Amino acid sequence: MSVRKVAMACSVCGHRNYFIPEKKERTERLTLNKFCKYCGKVTPHQETR
């Protein structure tokens, strides 16, 4: 059984830099501050579906 992954996209440039396991009990999109290598700084990244 493989785990489905969802991407975390930078809210500034839109690049999908991180991938996290999908959880069915999460109803809202997760937002985390992560480093974006394309922007060169820490920006909010939002879960994509």
mmCIF entry with sequence, helices, sheets and N, C-alpha, C, O atoms, coordinates in Angstrom:
data_MODEL
# 
_entry.id   MODEL 
# 
_entity.id                         1 
_entity.type                       polymer 
_entity.pdbx_number_of_molecules   1 
# 
_entity_poly.entity_id                      1 
_entity_poly.type                           'polypeptide(L)' 
_entity_poly.nstd_linkage                   no 
_entity_poly.nstd_monomer                   no 
_entity_poly.pdbx_seq_one_letter_code       MSVRKVAMACSVCGHRNYFIPEKKERTERLTLNKFCKYCGKVTPHQETR 
_entity_poly.pdbx_seq_one_letter_code_can   MSVRKVAMACSVCGHRNYFIPEKKERTERLTLNKFCKYCGKVTPHQETR 
_entity_poly.pdbx_strand_id                 A 
# 
loop_
_entity_poly_seq.entity_id 
_entity_poly_seq.num 
_entity_poly_seq.mon_id 
_entity_poly_seq.hetero 
1 1  MET n 
1 2  SER n 
1 3  VAL n 
1 4  ARG n 
1 5  LYS n 
1 6  VAL n 
1 7  ALA n 
1 8  MET n 
1 9  ALA n 
1 10 CYS n 
1 11 SER n 
1 12 VAL n 
1 13 CYS n 
1 14 GLY n 
1 15 HIS n 
1 16 ARG n 
1 17 ASN n 
1 18 TYR n 
1 19 PHE n 
1 20 ILE n 
1 21 PRO n 
1 22 GLU n 
1 23 LYS n 
1 24 LYS n 
1 25 GLU n 
1 26 ARG n 
1 27 THR n 
1 28 GLU n 
1 29 ARG n 
1 30 LEU n 
1 31 THR n 
1 32 LEU n 
1 33 ASN n 
1 34 LYS n 
1 35 PHE n 
1 36 CYS n 
1 37 LYS n 
1 38 TYR n 
1 39 CYS n 
1 40 GLY n 
1 41 LYS n 
1 42 VAL n 
1 43 THR n 
1 44 PRO n 
1 45 HIS n 
1 46 GLN n 
1 47 GLU n 
1 48 THR n 
1 49 ARG n 
# 
_struct_asym.id          A 
_struct_asym.entity_id   1 
# 
_struct_sheet.id               AA1 
_struct_sheet.type             ? 
_struct_sheet.number_strands   4 
_struct_sheet.details          ? 
# 
loop_
_struct_sheet_order.sheet_id 
_struct_sheet_order.range_id_1 
_struct_sheet_order.range_id_2 
_struct_sheet_order.offset 
_struct_sheet_order.sense 
AA1 1 2 ? anti-parallel 
AA1 2 3 ? anti-parallel 
AA1 3 4 ? anti-parallel 
# 
loop_
_struct_sheet_range.sheet_id 
_struct_sheet_range.id 
_struct_sheet_range.beg_label_comp_id 
_struct_sheet_range.beg_label_asym_id 
_struct_sheet_range.beg_label_seq_id 
_struct_sheet_range.pdbx_beg_PDB_ins_code 
_struct_sheet_range.end_label_comp_id 
_struct_sheet_range.end_label_asym_id 
_struct_sheet_range.end_label_seq_id 
_struct_sheet_range.pdbx_end_PDB_ins_code 
_struct_sheet_range.beg_auth_comp_id 
_struct_sheet_range.beg_auth_asym_id 
_struct_sheet_range.beg_auth_seq_id 
_struct_sheet_range.end_auth_comp_id 
_struct_sheet_range.end_auth_asym_id 
_struct_sheet_range.end_auth_seq_id 
AA1 1 ARG A 16 ? PRO A 21 ? ARG A 16 PRO A 21 
AA1 2 LYS A 5  ? CYS A 10 ? LYS A 5  CYS A 10 
AA1 3 LYS A 41 ? GLU A 47 ? LYS A 41 GLU A 47 
AA1 4 THR A 31 ? CYS A 36 ? THR A 31 CYS A 36 
# 
loop_
_atom_site.group_PDB 
_atom_site.id 
_atom_site.type_symbol 
_atom_site.label_atom_id 
_atom_site.label_alt_id 
_atom_site.label_comp_id 
_atom_site.label_asym_id 
_atom_site.label_entity_id 
_atom_site.label_seq_id 
_atom_site.pdbx_PDB_ins_code 
_atom_site.Cartn_x 
_atom_site.Cartn_y 
_atom_site.Cartn_z 
_atom_site.occupancy 
_atom_site.B_iso_or_equiv 
_atom_site.pdbx_formal_charge 
_atom_site.auth_seq_id 
_atom_site.auth_comp_id 
_atom_site.auth_asym_id 
_atom_site.auth_atom_id 
_atom_site.pdbx_PDB_model_num 
ATOM 1   N N  . MET A 1 1  ? 0.851   -1.188 0.000  1.00 0.00 ? 1  MET A N  1 
ATOM 2   C CA . MET A 1 1  ? 0.000   0.000  0.000  1.00 0.00 ? 1  MET A CA 1 
ATOM 3   C C  . MET A 1 1  ? 0.888   1.239  0.000  1.00 0.00 ? 1  MET A C  1 
ATOM 4   O O  . MET A 1 1  ? 1.694   1.433  0.910  1.00 0.00 ? 1  MET A O  1 
ATOM 5   N N  . SER A 1 2  ? 0.739   2.063  -1.007 1.00 0.00 ? 2  SER A N  1 
ATOM 6   C CA . SER A 1 2  ? 1.549   3.278  -1.083 1.00 0.00 ? 2  SER A CA 1 
ATOM 7   C C  . SER A 1 2  ? 0.775   4.465  -0.524 1.00 0.00 ? 2  SER A C  1 
ATOM 8   O O  . SER A 1 2  ? -0.455  4.502  -0.550 1.00 0.00 ? 2  SER A O  1 
ATOM 9   N N  . VAL A 1 3  ? 1.516   5.413  -0.028 1.00 0.00 ? 3  VAL A N  1 
ATOM 10  C CA . VAL A 1 3  ? 0.928   6.616  0.563  1.00 0.00 ? 3  VAL A CA 1 
ATOM 11  C C  . VAL A 1 3  ? 0.844   7.679  -0.525 1.00 0.00 ? 3  VAL A C  1 
ATOM 12  O O  . VAL A 1 3  ? 1.830   7.959  -1.206 1.00 0.00 ? 3  VAL A O  1 
ATOM 13  N N  . ARG A 1 4  ? -0.332  8.265  -0.683 1.00 0.00 ? 4  ARG A N  1 
ATOM 14  C CA . ARG A 1 4  ? -0.487  9.366  -1.646 1.00 0.00 ? 4  ARG A CA 1 
ATOM 15  C C  . ARG A 1 4  ? 0.181   10.600 -1.094 1.00 0.00 ? 4  ARG A C  1 
ATOM 16  O O  . ARG A 1 4  ? 0.133   10.854 0.110  1.00 0.00 ? 4  ARG A O  1 
ATOM 17  N N  . LYS A 1 5  ? 0.798   11.364 -1.957 1.00 0.00 ? 5  LYS A N  1 
ATOM 18  C CA . LYS A 1 5  ? 1.482   12.589 -1.543 1.00 0.00 ? 5  LYS A CA 1 
ATOM 19  C C  . LYS A 1 5  ? 0.811   13.781 -2.214 1.00 0.00 ? 5  LYS A C  1 
ATOM 20  O O  . LYS A 1 5  ? 0.331   13.686 -3.344 1.00 0.00 ? 5  LYS A O  1 
ATOM 21  N N  . VAL A 1 6  ? 0.786   14.893 -1.507 1.00 0.00 ? 6  VAL A N  1 
ATOM 22  C CA . VAL A 1 6  ? 0.290   16.147 -2.063 1.00 0.00 ? 6  VAL A CA 1 
ATOM 23  C C  . VAL A 1 6  ? 1.432   17.149 -2.051 1.00 0.00 ? 6  VAL A C  1 
ATOM 24  O O  . VAL A 1 6  ? 2.327   17.070 -1.209 1.00 0.00 ? 6  VAL A O  1 
ATOM 25  N N  . ALA A 1 7  ? 1.401   18.082 -2.975 1.00 0.00 ? 7  ALA A N  1 
ATOM 26  C CA . ALA A 1 7  ? 2.477   19.058 -3.116 1.00 0.00 ? 7  ALA A CA 1 
ATOM 27  C C  . ALA A 1 7  ? 2.196   20.287 -2.255 1.00 0.00 ? 7  ALA A C  1 
ATOM 28  O O  . ALA A 1 7  ? 1.047   20.646 -1.996 1.00 0.00 ? 7  ALA A O  1 
ATOM 29  N N  . MET A 1 8  ? 3.293   20.921 -1.823 1.00 0.00 ? 8  MET A N  1 
ATOM 30  C CA . MET A 1 8  ? 3.218   22.211 -1.147 1.00 0.00 ? 8  MET A CA 1 
ATOM 31  C C  . MET A 1 8  ? 3.754   23.241 -2.138 1.00 0.00 ? 8  MET A C  1 
ATOM 32  O O  . MET A 1 8  ? 4.914   23.168 -2.544 1.00 0.00 ? 8  MET A O  1 
ATOM 33  N N  . ALA A 1 9  ? 2.911   24.203 -2.530 1.00 0.00 ? 9  ALA A N  1 
ATOM 34  C CA . ALA A 1 9  ? 3.284   25.195 -3.539 1.00 0.00 ? 9  ALA A CA 1 
ATOM 35  C C  . ALA A 1 9  ? 3.563   26.538 -2.875 1.00 0.00 ? 9  ALA A C  1 
ATOM 36  O O  . ALA A 1 9  ? 2.850   26.953 -1.961 1.00 0.00 ? 9  ALA A O  1 
ATOM 37  N N  . CYS A 1 10 ? 4.603   27.207 -3.346 1.00 0.00 ? 10 CYS A N  1 
ATOM 38  C CA . CYS A 1 10 ? 4.949   28.541 -2.850 1.00 0.00 ? 10 CYS A CA 1 
ATOM 39  C C  . CYS A 1 10 ? 3.837   29.511 -3.237 1.00 0.00 ? 10 CYS A C  1 
ATOM 40  O O  . CYS A 1 10 ? 3.395   29.529 -4.386 1.00 0.00 ? 10 CYS A O  1 
ATOM 41  N N  . SER A 1 11 ? 3.386   30.316 -2.278 1.00 0.00 ? 11 SER A N  1 
ATOM 42  C CA . SER A 1 11 ? 2.302   31.261 -2.569 1.00 0.00 ? 11 SER A CA 1 
ATOM 43  C C  . SER A 1 11 ? 2.806   32.499 -3.315 1.00 0.00 ? 11 SER A C  1 
ATOM 44  O O  . SER A 1 11 ? 1.995   33.277 -3.818 1.00 0.00 ? 11 SER A O  1 
ATOM 45  N N  . VAL A 1 12 ? 4.121   32.698 -3.396 1.00 0.00 ? 12 VAL A N  1 
ATOM 46  C CA . VAL A 1 12 ? 4.676   33.848 -4.108 1.00 0.00 ? 12 VAL A CA 1 
ATOM 47  C C  . VAL A 1 12 ? 4.917   33.517 -5.577 1.00 0.00 ? 12 VAL A C  1 
ATOM 48  O O  . VAL A 1 12 ? 4.407   34.205 -6.462 1.00 0.00 ? 12 VAL A O  1 
ATOM 49  N N  . CYS A 1 13 ? 5.700   32.456 -5.841 1.00 0.00 ? 13 CYS A N  1 
ATOM 50  C CA . CYS A 1 13 ? 6.065   32.135 -7.228 1.00 0.00 ? 13 CYS A CA 1 
ATOM 51  C C  . CYS A 1 13 ? 5.278   30.963 -7.798 1.00 0.00 ? 13 CYS A C  1 
ATOM 52  O O  . CYS A 1 13 ? 5.233   30.802 -9.018 1.00 0.00 ? 13 CYS A O  1 
ATOM 53  N N  . GLY A 1 14 ? 4.652   30.132 -6.952 1.00 0.00 ? 14 GLY A N  1 
ATOM 54  C CA . GLY A 1 14 ? 3.833   29.031 -7.426 1.00 0.00 ? 14 GLY A CA 1 
ATOM 55  C C  . GLY A 1 14 ? 4.552   27.721 -7.658 1.00 0.00 ? 14 GLY A C  1 
ATOM 56  O O  . GLY A 1 14 ? 3.912   26.735 -8.025 1.00 0.00 ? 14 GLY A O  1 
ATOM 57  N N  . HIS A 1 15 ? 5.875   27.669 -7.455 1.00 0.00 ? 15 HIS A N  1 
ATOM 58  C CA . HIS A 1 15 ? 6.608   26.414 -7.641 1.00 0.00 ? 15 HIS A CA 1 
ATOM 59  C C  . HIS A 1 15 ? 6.233   25.414 -6.558 1.00 0.00 ? 15 HIS A C  1 
ATOM 60  O O  . HIS A 1 15 ? 6.008   25.782 -5.406 1.00 0.00 ? 15 HIS A O  1 
ATOM 61  N N  . ARG A 1 16 ? 6.170   24.151 -6.941 1.00 0.00 ? 16 ARG A N  1 
ATOM 62  C CA . ARG A 1 16 ? 5.842   23.071 -6.001 1.00 0.00 ? 16 ARG A CA 1 
ATOM 63  C C  . ARG A 1 16 ? 7.148   22.482 -5.491 1.00 0.00 ? 16 ARG A C  1 
ATOM 64  O O  . ARG A 1 16 ? 7.785   21.683 -6.179 1.00 0.00 ? 16 ARG A O  1 
ATOM 65  N N  . ASN A 1 17 ? 7.552   22.878 -4.274 1.00 0.00 ? 17 ASN A N  1 
ATOM 66  C CA . ASN A 1 17 ? 8.870   22.546 -3.750 1.00 0.00 ? 17 ASN A CA 1 
ATOM 67  C C  . ASN A 1 17 ? 8.877   21.363 -2.801 1.00 0.00 ? 17 ASN A C  1 
ATOM 68  O O  . ASN A 1 17 ? 9.888   20.668 -2.710 1.00 0.00 ? 17 ASN A O  1 
ATOM 69  N N  . TYR A 1 18 ? 7.799   21.111 -2.099 1.00 0.00 ? 18 TYR A N  1 
ATOM 70  C CA . TYR A 1 18 ? 7.760   20.084 -1.063 1.00 0.00 ? 18 TYR A CA 1 
ATOM 71  C C  . TYR A 1 18 ? 6.582   19.146 -1.301 1.00 0.00 ? 18 TYR A C  1 
ATOM 72  O O  . TYR A 1 18 ? 5.572   19.536 -1.887 1.00 0.00 ? 18 TYR A O  1 
ATOM 73  N N  . PHE A 1 19 ? 6.725   17.895 -0.835 1.00 0.00 ? 19 PHE A N  1 
ATOM 74  C CA . PHE A 1 19 ? 5.662   16.906 -0.924 1.00 0.00 ? 19 PHE A CA 1 
ATOM 75  C C  . PHE A 1 19 ? 5.454   16.294 0.447  1.00 0.00 ? 19 PHE A C  1 
ATOM 76  O O  . PHE A 1 19 ? 6.418   15.925 1.119  1.00 0.00 ? 19 PHE A O  1 
ATOM 77  N N  . ILE A 1 20 ? 4.185   16.183 0.872  1.00 0.00 ? 20 ILE A N  1 
ATOM 78  C CA . ILE A 1 20 ? 3.846   15.647 2.194  1.00 0.00 ? 20 ILE A CA 1 
ATOM 79  C C  . ILE A 1 20 ? 2.801   14.548 2.023  1.00 0.00 ? 20 ILE A C  1 
ATOM 80  O O  . ILE A 1 20 ? 2.080   14.537 1.026  1.00 0.00 ? 20 ILE A O  1 
ATOM 81  N N  . PRO A 1 21 ? 2.709   13.626 2.979  1.00 0.00 ? 21 PRO A N  1 
ATOM 82  C CA . PRO A 1 21 ? 1.679   12.580 2.883  1.00 0.00 ? 21 PRO A CA 1 
ATOM 83  C C  . PRO A 1 21 ? 0.277   13.171 3.025  1.00 0.00 ? 21 PRO A C  1 
ATOM 84  O O  . PRO A 1 21 ? 0.057   14.095 3.807  1.00 0.00 ? 21 PRO A O  1 
ATOM 85  N N  . GLU A 1 22 ? -0.654  12.630 2.266  1.00 0.00 ? 22 GLU A N  1 
ATOM 86  C CA . GLU A 1 22 ? -2.047  13.086 2.326  1.00 0.00 ? 22 GLU A CA 1 
ATOM 87  C C  . GLU A 1 22 ? -2.736  12.453 3.526  1.00 0.00 ? 22 GLU A C  1 
ATOM 88  O O  . GLU A 1 22 ? -2.550  11.268 3.802  1.00 0.00 ? 22 GLU A O  1 
ATOM 89  N N  . LYS A 1 23 ? -3.532  13.245 4.238  1.00 0.00 ? 23 LYS A N  1 
ATOM 90  C CA . LYS A 1 23 ? -4.322  12.740 5.356  1.00 0.00 ? 23 LYS A CA 1 
ATOM 91  C C  . LYS A 1 23 ? -5.788  13.041 5.081  1.00 0.00 ? 23 LYS A C  1 
ATOM 92  O O  . LYS A 1 23 ? -6.152  14.182 4.795  1.00 0.00 ? 23 LYS A O  1 
ATOM 93  N N  . LYS A 1 24 ? -6.626  12.016 5.168  1.00 0.00 ? 24 LYS A N  1 
ATOM 94  C CA . LYS A 1 24 ? -8.056  12.169 4.866  1.00 0.00 ? 24 LYS A CA 1 
ATOM 95  C C  . LYS A 1 24 ? -8.774  13.029 5.903  1.00 0.00 ? 24 LYS A C  1 
ATOM 96  O O  . LYS A 1 24 ? -9.763  13.686 5.577  1.00 0.00 ? 24 LYS A O  1 
ATOM 97  N N  . GLU A 1 25 ? -8.288  13.034 7.160  1.00 0.00 ? 25 GLU A N  1 
ATOM 98  C CA . GLU A 1 25 ? -8.979  13.798 8.200  1.00 0.00 ? 25 GLU A CA 1 
ATOM 99  C C  . GLU A 1 25 ? -8.684  15.300 8.141  1.00 0.00 ? 25 GLU A C  1 
ATOM 100 O O  . GLU A 1 25 ? -9.305  16.079 8.864  1.00 0.00 ? 25 GLU A O  1 
ATOM 101 N N  . ARG A 1 26 ? -7.743  15.713 7.288  1.00 0.00 ? 26 ARG A N  1 
ATOM 102 C CA . ARG A 1 26 ? -7.435  17.138 7.142  1.00 0.00 ? 26 ARG A CA 1 
ATOM 103 C C  . ARG A 1 26 ? -8.426  17.738 6.161  1.00 0.00 ? 26 ARG A C  1 
ATOM 104 O O  . ARG A 1 26 ? -8.405  17.398 4.978  1.00 0.00 ? 26 ARG A O  1 
ATOM 105 N N  . THR A 1 27 ? -9.294  18.622 6.630  1.00 0.00 ? 27 THR A N  1 
ATOM 106 C CA . THR A 1 27 ? -10.337 19.190 5.777  1.00 0.00 ? 27 THR A CA 1 
ATOM 107 C C  . THR A 1 27 ? -9.908  20.505 5.136  1.00 0.00 ? 27 THR A C  1 
ATOM 108 O O  . THR A 1 27 ? -10.338 20.815 4.025  1.00 0.00 ? 27 THR A O  1 
ATOM 109 N N  . GLU A 1 28 ? -9.074  21.278 5.814  1.00 0.00 ? 28 GLU A N  1 
ATOM 110 C CA . GLU A 1 28 ? -8.602  22.548 5.261  1.00 0.00 ? 28 GLU A CA 1 
ATOM 111 C C  . GLU A 1 28 ? -7.205  22.363 4.692  1.00 0.00 ? 28 GLU A C  1 
ATOM 112 O O  . GLU A 1 28 ? -6.477  21.450 5.083  1.00 0.00 ? 28 GLU A O  1 
ATOM 113 N N  . ARG A 1 29 ? -6.844  23.229 3.776  1.00 0.00 ? 29 ARG A N  1 
ATOM 114 C CA . ARG A 1 29 ? -5.514  23.149 3.187  1.00 0.00 ? 29 ARG A CA 1 
ATOM 115 C C  . ARG A 1 29 ? -4.468  23.633 4.187  1.00 0.00 ? 29 ARG A C  1 
ATOM 116 O O  . ARG A 1 29 ? -4.621  24.680 4.816  1.00 0.00 ? 29 ARG A O  1 
ATOM 117 N N  . LEU A 1 30 ? -3.420  22.857 4.313  1.00 0.00 ? 30 LEU A N  1 
ATOM 118 C CA . LEU A 1 30 ? -2.339  23.150 5.240  1.00 0.00 ? 30 LEU A CA 1 
ATOM 119 C C  . LEU A 1 30 ? -1.470  24.268 4.677  1.00 0.00 ? 30 LEU A C  1 
ATOM 120 O O  . LEU A 1 30 ? -1.151  24.264 3.488  1.00 0.00 ? 30 LEU A O  1 
ATOM 121 N N  . THR A 1 31 ? -1.082  25.232 5.524  1.00 0.00 ? 31 THR A N  1 
ATOM 122 C CA . THR A 1 31 ? -0.181  26.311 5.131  1.00 0.00 ? 31 THR A CA 1 
ATOM 123 C C  . THR A 1 31 ? 0.985   26.339 6.105  1.00 0.00 ? 31 THR A C  1 
ATOM 124 O O  . THR A 1 31 ? 0.792   26.437 7.316  1.00 0.00 ? 31 THR A O  1 
ATOM 125 N N  . LEU A 1 32 ? 2.200   26.253 5.566  1.00 0.00 ? 32 LEU A N  1 
ATOM 126 C CA . LEU A 1 32 ? 3.415   26.265 6.377  1.00 0.00 ? 32 LEU A CA 1 
ATOM 127 C C  . LEU A 1 32 ? 4.409   27.258 5.783  1.00 0.00 ? 32 LEU A C  1 
ATOM 128 O O  . LEU A 1 32 ? 4.424   27.484 4.573  1.00 0.00 ? 32 LEU A O  1 
ATOM 129 N N  . ASN A 1 33 ? 5.241   27.852 6.645  1.00 0.00 ? 33 ASN A N  1 
ATOM 130 C CA . ASN A 1 33 ? 6.327   28.701 6.174  1.00 0.00 ? 33 ASN A CA 1 
ATOM 131 C C  . ASN A 1 33 ? 7.529   27.809 5.883  1.00 0.00 ? 33 ASN A C  1 
ATOM 132 O O  . ASN A 1 33 ? 8.081   27.184 6.788  1.00 0.00 ? 33 ASN A O  1 
ATOM 133 N N  . LYS A 1 34 ? 7.930   27.754 4.607  1.00 0.00 ? 34 LYS A N  1 
ATOM 134 C CA . LYS A 1 34 ? 9.038   26.915 4.166  1.00 0.00 ? 34 LYS A CA 1 
ATOM 135 C C  . LYS A 1 34 ? 9.975   27.755 3.306  1.00 0.00 ? 34 LYS A C  1 
ATOM 136 O O  . LYS A 1 34 ? 9.591   28.808 2.797  1.00 0.00 ? 34 LYS A O  1 
ATOM 137 N N  . PHE A 1 35 ? 11.216  27.273 3.148  1.00 0.00 ? 35 PHE A N  1 
ATOM 138 C CA . PHE A 1 35 ? 12.178  27.963 2.298  1.00 0.00 ? 35 PHE A CA 1 
ATOM 139 C C  . PHE A 1 35 ? 11.910  27.617 0.836  1.00 0.00 ? 35 PHE A C  1 
ATOM 140 O O  . PHE A 1 35 ? 11.791  26.444 0.481  1.00 0.00 ? 35 PHE A O  1 
ATOM 141 N N  . CYS A 1 36 ? 11.818  28.633 -0.003 1.00 0.00 ? 36 CYS A N  1 
ATOM 142 C CA . CYS A 1 36 ? 11.636  28.447 -1.441 1.00 0.00 ? 36 CYS A CA 1 
ATOM 143 C C  . CYS A 1 36 ? 12.972  28.724 -2.129 1.00 0.00 ? 36 CYS A C  1 
ATOM 144 O O  . CYS A 1 36 ? 13.497  29.834 -2.051 1.00 0.00 ? 36 CYS A O  1 
ATOM 145 N N  . LYS A 1 37 ? 13.520  27.704 -2.805 1.00 0.00 ? 37 LYS A N  1 
ATOM 146 C CA . LYS A 1 37 ? 14.813  27.881 -3.453 1.00 0.00 ? 37 LYS A CA 1 
ATOM 147 C C  . LYS A 1 37 ? 14.722  28.781 -4.684 1.00 0.00 ? 37 LYS A C  1 
ATOM 148 O O  . LYS A 1 37 ? 15.742  29.297 -5.141 1.00 0.00 ? 37 LYS A O  1 
ATOM 149 N N  . TYR A 1 38 ? 13.530  28.976 -5.223 1.00 0.00 ? 38 TYR A N  1 
ATOM 150 C CA . TYR A 1 38 ? 13.362  29.838 -6.388 1.00 0.00 ? 38 TYR A CA 1 
ATOM 151 C C  . TYR A 1 38 ? 13.250  31.311 -5.983 1.00 0.00 ? 38 TYR A C  1 
ATOM 152 O O  . TYR A 1 38 ? 13.759  32.188 -6.681 1.00 0.00 ? 38 TYR A O  1 
ATOM 153 N N  . CYS A 1 39 ? 12.583  31.581 -4.852 1.00 0.00 ? 39 CYS A N  1 
ATOM 154 C CA . CYS A 1 39 ? 12.479  32.951 -4.342 1.00 0.00 ? 39 CYS A CA 1 
ATOM 155 C C  . CYS A 1 39 ? 13.708  33.334 -3.519 1.00 0.00 ? 39 CYS A C  1 
ATOM 156 O O  . CYS A 1 39 ? 14.059  34.510 -3.426 1.00 0.00 ? 39 CYS A O  1 
ATOM 157 N N  . GLY A 1 40 ? 14.359  32.328 -2.922 1.00 0.00 ? 40 GLY A N  1 
ATOM 158 C CA . GLY A 1 40 ? 15.542  32.575 -2.101 1.00 0.00 ? 40 GLY A CA 1 
ATOM 159 C C  . GLY A 1 40 ? 15.220  33.051 -0.695 1.00 0.00 ? 40 GLY A C  1 
ATOM 160 O O  . GLY A 1 40 ? 16.074  33.635 -0.029 1.00 0.00 ? 40 GLY A O  1 
ATOM 161 N N  . LYS A 1 41 ? 13.991  32.808 -0.232 1.00 0.00 ? 41 LYS A N  1 
ATOM 162 C CA . LYS A 1 41 ? 13.610  33.232 1.118  1.00 0.00 ? 41 LYS A CA 1 
ATOM 163 C C  . LYS A 1 41 ? 12.496  32.338 1.649  1.00 0.00 ? 41 LYS A C  1 
ATOM 164 O O  . LYS A 1 41 ? 11.960  31.502 0.922  1.00 0.00 ? 41 LYS A O  1 
ATOM 165 N N  . VAL A 1 42 ? 12.158  32.518 2.903  1.00 0.00 ? 42 VAL A N  1 
ATOM 166 C CA . VAL A 1 42 ? 11.082  31.759 3.535  1.00 0.00 ? 42 VAL A CA 1 
ATOM 167 C C  . VAL A 1 42 ? 9.752   32.407 3.156  1.00 0.00 ? 42 VAL A C  1 
ATOM 168 O O  . VAL A 1 42 ? 9.539   33.600 3.372  1.00 0.00 ? 42 VAL A O  1 
ATOM 169 N N  . THR A 1 43 ? 8.865   31.594 2.589  1.00 0.00 ? 43 THR A N  1 
ATOM 170 C CA . THR A 1 43 ? 7.555   32.081 2.153  1.00 0.00 ? 43 THR A CA 1 
ATOM 171 C C  . THR A 1 43 ? 6.480   31.090 2.587  1.00 0.00 ? 43 THR A C  1 
ATOM 172 O O  . THR A 1 43 ? 6.791   29.929 2.855  1.00 0.00 ? 43 THR A O  1 
ATOM 173 N N  . PRO A 1 44 ? 5.223   31.523 2.660  1.00 0.00 ? 44 PRO A N  1 
ATOM 174 C CA . PRO A 1 44 ? 4.148   30.575 2.963  1.00 0.00 ? 44 PRO A CA 1 
ATOM 175 C C  . PRO A 1 44 ? 3.946   29.603 1.805  1.00 0.00 ? 44 PRO A C  1 
ATOM 176 O O  . PRO A 1 44 ? 3.893   30.011 0.644  1.00 0.00 ? 44 PRO A O  1 
ATOM 177 N N  . HIS A 1 45 ? 3.835   28.325 2.124  1.00 0.00 ? 45 HIS A N  1 
ATOM 178 C CA . HIS A 1 45 ? 3.560   27.285 1.136  1.00 0.00 ? 45 HIS A CA 1 
ATOM 179 C C  . HIS A 1 45 ? 2.212   26.669 1.484  1.00 0.00 ? 45 HIS A C  1 
ATOM 180 O O  . HIS A 1 45 ? 1.959   26.331 2.641  1.00 0.00 ? 45 HIS A O  1 
ATOM 181 N N  . GLN A 1 46 ? 1.347   26.522 0.484  1.00 0.00 ? 46 GLN A N  1 
ATOM 182 C CA . GLN A 1 46 ? 0.009   25.981 0.712  1.00 0.00 ? 46 GLN A CA 1 
ATOM 183 C C  . GLN A 1 46 ? -0.132  24.629 0.033  1.00 0.00 ? 46 GLN A C  1 
ATOM 184 O O  . GLN A 1 46 ? 0.397   24.397 -1.054 1.00 0.00 ? 46 GLN A O  1 
ATOM 185 N N  . GLU A 1 47 ? -0.856  23.748 0.700  1.00 0.00 ? 47 GLU A N  1 
ATOM 186 C CA . GLU A 1 47 ? -1.114  22.401 0.182  1.00 0.00 ? 47 GLU A CA 1 
ATOM 187 C C  . GLU A 1 47 ? -1.963  22.493 -1.085 1.00 0.00 ? 47 GLU A C  1 
ATOM 188 O O  . GLU A 1 47 ? -2.960  23.213 -1.126 1.00 0.00 ? 47 GLU A O  1 
ATOM 189 N N  . THR A 1 48 ? -1.551  21.748 -2.122 1.00 0.00 ? 48 THR A N  1 
ATOM 190 C CA . THR A 1 48 ? -2.334  21.695 -3.355 1.00 0.00 ? 48 THR A CA 1 
ATOM 191 C C  . THR A 1 48 ? -3.052  20.358 -3.409 1.00 0.00 ? 48 THR A C  1 
ATOM 192 O O  . THR A 1 48 ? -2.651  19.409 -2.734 1.00 0.00 ? 48 THR A O  1 
ATOM 193 N N  . ARG A 1 49 ? -4.087  20.276 -4.190 1.00 0.00 ? 49 ARG A N  1 
ATOM 194 C CA . ARG A 1 49 ? -4.862  19.034 -4.285 1.00 0.00 ? 49 ARG A CA 1 
ATOM 195 C C  . ARG A 1 49 ? -4.901  18.555 -5.707 1.00 0.00 ? 49 ARG A C  1 
ATOM 196 O O  . ARG A 1 49 ? -5.506  17.522 -5.995 1.00 0.00 ? 49 ARG A O  1 
# 
